Amino acid sequence: MVVKMKSVLLFVIGLVQTVVVFAGVDEVYQSRLQALKSPIEFTYNPAVKAHIEEYLANPEATKELLSKSKQYFPFIEKTLRLKGLPGDLKYLAATVSGLNPAAVNSSGASGLWMMAYPVSKMYKVKVNTYIDERRDPTKATLVAGQHFKDLFSIYKSWPLAIASYGCSPVTLNKCIHLSNNSFYFWDIYPYMPLSCKDLYPKVIATAYIFNYYKEHGLSLVEPKQEWDTDSILVNKWLSFQQISSVTEVSVDELRNLNPIFRKDVIPFNADGYYVRIPKSRSRRFEMLRDSVYRPIQSAELMAEPIDKMQTQSPDVAKGPLKKVTKKKVTYTVKKGDNINDVADWFDVSVAEIKSWNKLRGTKLNYGRKLTLMVDGSKLGYYKKINTMSAKQKKKIKKRD
């Protein structure tokens, strides 16, 4: 009987100690967040705590994120403040993309701010087969800043502006209606879809980690990428492989420095595109500029109509061209597909898909059969895409 009583007593003491420890952790987290002075409300609750502990449970990934901030936070903060916005919105970029300009999610959102395609269209951000300006950190930050101003003008609340960024004002307005028209985030929280409700608490957790990482024994690691770069104007068709062969900068590094180019090719543009390369290699590029430019014989270039290439790039037209025969292929829209991804898989543009299928908007209805005109020499490959799983199609994007 005495032994049994001792066991029960020890269990109770242990339980009390556990409760005290966790209560202490909550108090620490809460007091630290309260010490952060920001126009964005950094409230604390179990949802925020779960995300803080997720960061702490993955120290290597968290340290890498912290280190990337040395490159991106200064200009993000400066751009936001020039627009009269809180600099702490920078934590949203870290939350949604991990500060990876080339990031893409399953919904087709992309870039440092994981901008959705409808938002990019609203603000006239160029997205096509070759170019995705959502991946340009400078341009994306300017557009995201304007979008935040517009969202805040609707809700007059940063928690709701952040939530609407995650799921669109239309969806958030439905949630507000379900909450008896409350404009307090935590009243609406139970009615929100995950894309809305999860974003704001995670932004708070991200702000906590960036301000208190040292208290948890975390440290910054030096970024592997060389960020001291020069921008070189290119106004002809040019591949990363051509640049790499002359400058000895790897194609992977060129991709990291220039995430805006989706196919490892700089397409022709009358005004040209600026390409970033390490400063230590820019002089070599300038010295050997004439030898860099030569007709591109890549699959991407051959997929373009010949008459378009001849009118746009005289240097390319001089080289031997292979006539491309277009063949029709049919693709059945699967659950979760979006028009941007379909264009990417079949190496066509969104405008072409809309034209071929007489679409007014960009929404694709499940089960719809799309007609696509593709390079006839690769007809077998394009036909296989219709039977591929979502995982296999995701690999196509990664290869691109």
C-alpha positions as CSV (number, residue, x, y, z in Angstrom):
1,M,0.0,0.0,0.0
2,V,2.8,2.4,0.9
3,V,4.7,1.5,-2.3
4,K,1.6,2.2,-4.3
5,M,1.0,5.6,-2.6
6,K,4.7,6.5,-3.3
7,S,4.2,5.6,-7.0
8,V,1.1,7.7,-7.3
9,L,2.8,10.7,-5.5
10,L,5.8,10.5,-7.8
11,F,3.5,10.4,-10.8
12,V,1.6,13.5,-9.6
13,I,4.9,15.4,-8.9
14,G,6.2,14.6,-12.4
15,L,2.9,15.7,-13.9
16,V,3.0,19.0,-12.0
17,Q,6.6,19.6,-13.0
18,T,5.7,18.9,-16.7
19,V,2.9,21.4,-16.5
20,V,5.1,24.0,-14.9
21,V,7.8,23.5,-17.6
22,F,5.3,23.9,-20.5
23,A,3.7,26.9,-18.7
24,G,7.1,28.4,-18.5
25,V,7.8,27.9,-22.2
26,D,4.5,29.6,-23.1
27,E,5.3,32.5,-20.9
28,V,8.7,32.9,-22.5
29,Y,7.4,32.8,-26.0
30,Q,4.6,35.2,-25.2
31,S,6.8,37.8,-23.4
32,R,9.3,37.7,-26.3
33,L,6.7,38.2,-28.9
34,Q,5.1,41.1,-26.9
35,A,8.6,42.7,-26.8
36,L,8.6,42.9,-30.6
37,K,7.1,46.3,-31.6
38,S,5.4,46.0,-34.9
39,P,2.3,47.3,-36.7
40,I,1.6,43.6,-37.4
41,E,0.0,42.0,-34.2
42,F,2.4,39.3,-33.0
43,T,-0.1,37.5,-30.8
44,Y,0.7,34.1,-29.2
45,N,-1.4,31.0,-28.9
46,P,-1.1,27.2,-29.5
47,A,-1.2,27.6,-33.3
48,V,1.8,29.9,-33.2
49,K,3.6,27.7,-30.7
50,A,3.3,24.7,-33.0
51,H,5.1,26.5,-35.8
52,I,7.8,27.8,-33.5
53,E,8.5,24.3,-32.4
54,E,8.5,23.1,-36.0
55,Y,11.3,25.5,-36.8
56,L,13.2,24.4,-33.7
57,A,12.8,20.7,-34.6
58,N,14.5,21.3,-37.9
59,P,17.6,23.3,-37.0
60,E,19.6,22.8,-40.2
61,A,16.7,24.0,-42.4
62,T,16.1,26.9,-40.0
63,K,19.8,28.0,-40.1
64,E,19.7,27.9,-43.9
65,L,16.6,30.2,-43.9
66,L,18.2,32.6,-41.4
67,S,21.3,32.8,-43.6
68,K,19.4,33.5,-46.8
69,S,17.9,36.5,-45.1
70,K,21.3,38.3,-45.3
71,Q,20.8,38.5,-49.0
72,Y,17.1,39.2,-49.3
73,F,15.9,41.1,-46.2
74,P,17.7,44.4,-46.7
75,F,16.2,45.2,-50.1
76,I,12.8,43.7,-49.2
77,E,12.6,45.9,-46.1
78,K,13.7,49.0,-48.0
79,T,11.1,48.4,-50.8
80,L,8.3,47.8,-48.3
81,R,9.1,50.9,-46.3
82,L,9.3,53.1,-49.5
83,K,5.7,52.0,-50.1
84,G,4.7,52.9,-46.6
85,L,4.3,49.3,-45.5
86,P,5.6,47.5,-42.3
87,G,9.1,46.1,-42.9
88,D,8.1,43.1,-40.9
89,L,6.1,41.8,-43.9
90,K,9.4,40.4,-44.9
91,Y,8.7,37.5,-42.6
92,L,5.8,36.6,-44.9
93,A,8.3,36.0,-47.8
94,A,10.4,33.8,-45.5
95,T,7.3,31.9,-44.5
96,V,5.8,31.1,-47.9
97,S,8.9,30.5,-50.0
98,G,11.8,29.9,-47.6
99,L,13.4,32.8,-49.4
100,N,13.8,30.7,-52.6
101,P,13.0,32.8,-55.7
102,A,12.5,29.7,-57.8
103,A,10.0,28.1,-55.4
104,V,6.8,26.7,-56.9
105,N,3.8,25.2,-55.0
106,S,1.2,22.7,-56.1
107,S,-1.3,25.5,-57.0
108,G,1.2,27.1,-59.4
109,A,2.1,30.0,-57.2
110,S,5.8,31.0,-57.6
111,G,8.7,33.2,-56.6
112,L,10.0,34.8,-53.4
113,W,6.4,35.7,-52.4
114,M,4.7,32.6,-53.9
115,M,2.5,34.9,-56.0
116,A,-0.6,33.2,-57.4
117,Y,-1.1,33.4,-61.2
118,P,-4.3,35.5,-60.9
119,V,-2.4,38.1,-58.8
120,S,0.4,38.2,-61.4
121,K,-2.1,38.8,-64.1
122,M,-3.9,41.5,-62.1
123,Y,-0.6,43.5,-61.8
124,K,0.7,42.7,-65.3
125,V,3.6,40.5,-64.3
126,K,4.9,38.5,-67.2
127,V,4.5,34.7,-67.0
128,N,5.0,32.6,-70.1
129,T,6.9,29.5,-71.3
130,Y,10.3,31.1,-70.9
131,I,9.9,34.0,-68.4
132,D,8.3,34.1,-65.0
133,E,8.7,37.6,-63.5
134,R,7.3,36.4,-60.2
135,R,10.7,34.9,-59.7
136,D,12.4,38.2,-60.0
137,P,13.0,39.2,-56.4
138,T,13.0,42.9,-57.1
139,K,9.9,43.1,-59.3
140,A,8.0,40.5,-57.2
141,T,8.6,42.6,-54.1
142,L,7.4,45.8,-55.7
143,V,4.2,44.0,-56.9
144,A,3.7,42.2,-53.6
145,G,4.0,45.5,-51.8
146,Q,1.3,47.1,-54.0
147,H,-0.9,44.0,-53.4
148,F,-0.5,44.3,-49.6
149,K,-1.5,48.0,-49.8
150,D,-4.6,47.0,-51.7
151,L,-5.5,44.2,-49.3
152,F,-5.0,46.4,-46.3
153,S,-7.2,49.1,-47.8
154,I,-10.0,46.5,-47.8
155,Y,-9.6,45.0,-44.3
156,K,-7.7,47.6,-42.3
157,S,-6.1,44.7,-40.5
158,W,-2.7,43.1,-41.2
159,P,-3.7,39.6,-39.9
160,L,-6.7,39.7,-42.4
161,A,-4.6,41.1,-45.2
162,I,-2.0,38.3,-44.7
163,A,-4.8,35.7,-44.5
164,S,-6.4,37.0,-47.7
165,Y,-3.0,36.9,-49.5
166,G,-3.0,33.1,-48.7
167,C,-6.5,32.4,-50.1
168,S,-7.8,35.4,-51.9
169,P,-10.3,38.1,-50.7
170,V,-13.3,36.2,-52.1
171,T,-12.6,33.2,-50.0
172,L,-11.8,35.3,-46.9
173,N,-15.0,37.3,-47.3
174,K,-17.0,34.0,-47.2
175,C,-15.3,33.1,-43.9
176,I,-16.0,36.5,-42.5
177,H,-19.7,36.1,-43.3
178,L,-19.7,32.6,-41.5
179,S,-18.2,34.3,-38.4
180,N,-21.1,36.6,-38.1
181,N,-19.2,39.4,-39.9
182,S,-16.4,39.7,-37.4
183,F,-13.2,41.4,-38.5
184,Y,-11.1,39.9,-35.7
185,F,-8.8,37.2,-37.1
186,W,-9.2,34.7,-34.3
187,D,-13.0,34.9,-34.5
188,I,-12.8,34.0,-38.2
189,Y,-10.0,31.4,-37.7
190,P,-12.3,28.3,-37.2
191,Y,-14.1,29.0,-40.5
192,M,-11.0,29.5,-42.7
193,P,-9.4,26.9,-45.1
194,L,-5.9,25.9,-44.3
195,S,-4.3,28.2,-46.8
196,C,-5.9,31.2,-44.9
197,K,-5.7,30.1,-41.3
198,D,-2.2,28.7,-41.3
199,L,-0.4,31.6,-42.9
200,Y,-0.7,34.3,-40.2
201,P,0.3,32.1,-37.2
202,K,3.3,30.9,-39.2
203,V,4.4,34.4,-40.0
204,I,4.3,35.2,-36.3
205,A,6.4,32.1,-35.6
206,T,8.9,33.1,-38.3
207,A,9.2,36.6,-36.7
208,Y,9.9,34.9,-33.4
209,I,12.7,32.7,-34.9
210,F,14.4,35.5,-36.7
211,N,14.5,37.6,-33.5
212,Y,15.3,34.9,-31.0
213,Y,17.3,32.2,-32.8
214,K,20.4,32.9,-30.7
215,E,18.5,32.1,-27.5
216,H,17.8,28.7,-28.9
217,G,21.5,28.0,-29.8
218,L,21.1,28.5,-33.6
219,S,23.6,30.4,-35.7
220,L,23.9,31.7,-39.2
221,V,25.8,29.7,-41.8
222,E,27.6,31.4,-44.7
223,P,25.7,31.1,-48.0
224,K,27.3,28.9,-50.6
225,Q,26.3,31.2,-53.5
226,E,28.5,34.1,-54.6
227,W,26.1,37.1,-54.4
228,D,28.6,39.8,-55.6
229,T,27.3,40.0,-59.2
230,D,27.2,42.1,-62.3
231,S,24.1,42.5,-64.6
232,I,24.7,42.0,-68.3
233,L,22.2,43.1,-71.0
234,V,21.3,40.3,-73.4
235,N,19.0,41.0,-76.3
236,K,19.4,37.9,-78.4
237,W,18.5,34.3,-78.0
238,L,21.1,32.8,-75.6
239,S,21.3,29.6,-73.5
240,F,22.8,29.2,-70.1
241,Q,25.0,26.5,-71.6
242,Q,26.5,29.1,-74.0
243,I,27.2,31.5,-71.1
244,S,28.6,28.7,-69.0
245,S,31.0,27.5,-71.7
246,V,32.6,31.0,-71.9
247,T,32.4,32.2,-68.3
248,E,32.9,28.8,-66.6
249,V,30.0,29.6,-64.3
250,S,28.0,26.4,-63.9
251,V,24.5,26.1,-65.3
252,D,23.2,25.4,-61.8
253,E,24.7,28.7,-60.5
254,L,23.2,30.6,-63.4
255,R,19.8,29.2,-62.6
256,N,20.2,30.2,-58.9
257,L,21.2,33.8,-59.9
258,N,18.5,34.1,-62.7
259,P,15.4,32.2,-61.5
260,I,13.3,34.4,-63.9
261,F,14.3,32.2,-66.9
262,R,12.3,29.0,-66.8
263,K,14.0,27.0,-69.6
264,D,17.7,27.8,-69.2
265,V,17.3,30.1,-72.2
266,I,17.2,33.9,-72.5
267,P,14.6,34.6,-75.2
268,F,14.7,37.5,-77.7
269,N,13.3,40.7,-76.4
270,A,13.6,44.1,-78.1
271,D,14.6,45.8,-74.8
272,G,16.7,42.8,-73.7
273,Y,16.9,41.0,-70.4
274,Y,19.5,41.5,-67.7
275,V,21.4,38.4,-66.7
276,R,23.3,38.2,-63.5
277,I,26.7,36.5,-63.3
278,P,29.4,36.5,-60.6
279,K,31.4,39.7,-60.8
280,S,34.6,37.7,-60.9
281,R,33.4,36.3,-64.3
282,S,31.7,39.3,-65.9
283,R,35.0,40.7,-67.5
284,R,35.5,37.3,-69.1
285,F,32.0,37.5,-70.6
286,E,32.6,40.9,-72.0
287,M,36.0,39.9,-73.5
288,L,34.5,36.9,-75.2
289,R,31.0,38.3,-76.0
290,D,31.3,37.7,-79.8
291,S,32.0,34.0,-79.2
292,V,29.1,33.6,-76.8
293,Y,26.5,34.4,-79.4
294,R,25.8,31.8,-82.0
295,P,22.6,30.1,-83.3
296,I,20.9,28.1,-80.5
297,Q,20.2,24.5,-81.5
298,S,18.2,23.6,-78.4
299,A,14.8,22.0,-78.3
300,E,13.4,25.1,-76.7
301,L,14.4,27.3,-79.6
302,M,13.3,24.8,-82.2
303,A,9.8,24.7,-80.6
304,E,9.3,28.4,-81.6
305,P,7.7,29.2,-85.1
306,I,10.4,29.8,-87.7
307,D,8.9,33.0,-89.0
308,K,8.8,34.4,-85.4
309,M,12.5,33.6,-85.0
310,Q,13.4,35.2,-88.4
311,T,11.7,38.4,-87.6
312,Q,12.9,38.7,-84.0
313,S,16.5,37.6,-84.1
314,P,18.6,38.0,-87.2
315,D,21.6,36.2,-85.7
316,V,19.5,33.1,-85.0
317,A,18.0,33.2,-88.5
318,K,21.4,33.1,-90.1
319,G,22.1,29.7,-88.6
320,P,20.8,26.4,-89.9
321,L,17.1,26.0,-89.0
322,K,15.1,22.8,-88.7
323,K,11.5,23.1,-89.8
324,V,9.2,22.1,-87.0
325,T,6.0,20.2,-87.9
326,K,3.2,20.8,-85.4
327,K,1.0,17.9,-84.4
328,K,-2.2,17.9,-82.4
329,V,-2.4,16.2,-79.0
330,T,-5.2,16.0,-76.5
331,Y,-4.9,16.4,-72.8
332,T,-7.6,15.7,-70.2
333,V,-7.6,18.1,-67.3
334,K,-6.9,16.3,-64.0
335,K,-7.8,17.4,-60.5
336,G,-5.4,20.2,-59.3
337,D,-4.2,21.1,-62.8
338,N,-3.8,24.7,-63.7
339,I,-3.2,26.3,-67.1
340,N,0.3,27.5,-66.2
341,D,1.5,24.0,-65.5
342,V,-0.1,22.6,-68.7
343,A,1.7,25.2,-70.7
344,D,4.9,24.3,-69.1
345,W,4.5,20.5,-69.6
346,F,3.7,20.9,-73.3
347,D,6.2,23.8,-74.0
348,V,3.5,26.1,-75.2
349,S,2.1,29.5,-73.9
350,V,-1.0,30.1,-71.9
351,A,-2.2,32.4,-74.7
352,E,-1.9,29.6,-77.2
353,I,-3.9,27.2,-75.0
354,K,-6.6,29.8,-74.6
355,S,-6.7,30.4,-78.4
356,W,-6.7,26.7,-79.4
357,N,-9.5,25.9,-77.0
358,K,-11.5,29.2,-77.1
359,L,-11.1,29.8,-73.4
360,R,-12.0,33.2,-72.0
361,G,-10.3,32.8,-68.7
362,T,-7.5,30.7,-67.3
363,K,-9.6,28.3,-65.1
364,L,-9.5,24.7,-66.3
365,N,-12.5,22.5,-65.5
366,Y,-11.8,19.0,-64.3
367,G,-12.3,16.5,-67.2
368,R,-12.1,19.0,-70.0
369,K,-10.2,17.8,-73.1
370,L,-7.7,20.4,-74.3
371,T,-6.3,20.5,-77.8
372,L,-2.6,21.4,-78.0
373,M,-0.3,21.8,-80.9
374,V,3.2,20.4,-80.2
375,D,6.4,19.6,-81.9
376,G,5.6,16.6,-84.1
377,S,9.1,15.0,-83.6
378,K,8.2,14.6,-79.9
379,L,4.6,13.6,-80.3
380,G,5.0,10.3,-78.5
381,Y,6.5,12.0,-75.4
382,Y,3.7,14.6,-75.3
383,K,1.0,11.9,-75.6
384,K,2.5,10.2,-72.5
385,I,1.9,13.2,-70.3
386,N,-1.9,12.5,-70.4
387,T,-1.3,9.3,-68.5
388,M,1.4,10.5,-66.1
389,S,0.7,10.8,-62.4
390,A,0.9,14.2,-60.6
391,K,4.3,13.2,-59.2
392,Q,5.7,12.4,-62.6
393,K,4.5,15.7,-64.0
394,K,6.1,17.5,-61.1
395,K,9.4,16.0,-62.2
396,I,9.0,17.6,-65.6
397,K,8.8,21.0,-64.0
398,K,11.9,20.3,-61.9
399,R,13.8,19.3,-65.1
400,D,12.7,22.5,-66.7
